[in-house]
């Protein structure tokens, strides 16, 4: 047989060459169904020798799989979030591709998960990765009801609470007791994780938290400007931002008001990104490997689809990057 044709042989060709049924070949490939060990080894040896790669659709039918996973991105996000999502997707694709899986991307808003519902109803995927989760989450409720394997990025893989607790503790140890916390959407699970870390740092240091310096759900420039003005009026030592989107707005506001960092007020962020890397002065922040988050999420999901036991949470390392903005 011509070598070029060998790569295009079918299950029927393998069955004919070995004198067995197509069902036997399919069972040998899938590892399911009753088939003798010697016959399975003979089929697999032939496949390896002739570099046979089963059609993914046929392979999926044999194993009751689609070899697709769904990645759900939020419909509402800031432009600066795109870098994080992109890095996560690179990580997911690297693992999915190595396991011969394809990615189906879905965009869901908080109160509209019709796209995800349609994908699941049509049996298009074997599992789902949620890029953002909410305190009350229709996506999670739906997937649990349908018994669809899923994992979430961030809340189950990034140690946001521990990281935020450590950075807050460091700032408090630098004698910056009056910290203004400016955060994003309180409905996001990641916001609540960061908030718990912030509160635990104060409790650990035995210091009193000033609730009048906490500004949550500040998810647009107008609200951030008001929060920064109030923080400066209350003579905050440091403005601690929950993420890079909030931090970029805070820095823009401070420049507009001719407030110098760190001379007039210090600034830090619970998440670093390319948006902050080129800022002058450089910003103290927490650094997470977004690509690794995606890789871990994908590995975990594929293990779940195989029925393997997985850890409920796999917390990845982070780095506290101390820079000029908190000197």
Secondary structure, 3 states (H helix, E strand, C coil): CCHHHHCCCCHHHHHHHHCCCHHHHHHHHHCCCCCCHHHHHHHHHHHHHCCCCCCHHHHHHHHCCCCEEEEEEECCCCCCHHHHHHHHHHHHHHHHHHCCCEEEEEEEECCECHHHHHHHHCCCCCEEEECCCECCCHHHHHHHHCCCCEEECCCCCECHHHHHHHHHHHHHHCCCCCEEEECCCCCEHHHHHHHHHHHHHHHHHCCCCCHHHEECCCCCHHHHHHHHHHHHHCCCCEEEECCHHHHHHHHHHHHHCCCCCCCCCEEEECCCCHHHHCCCCCCEEEECCHHHHHHHHHHHHHHHHCCCCCCCCCCECCEEECCHHHC
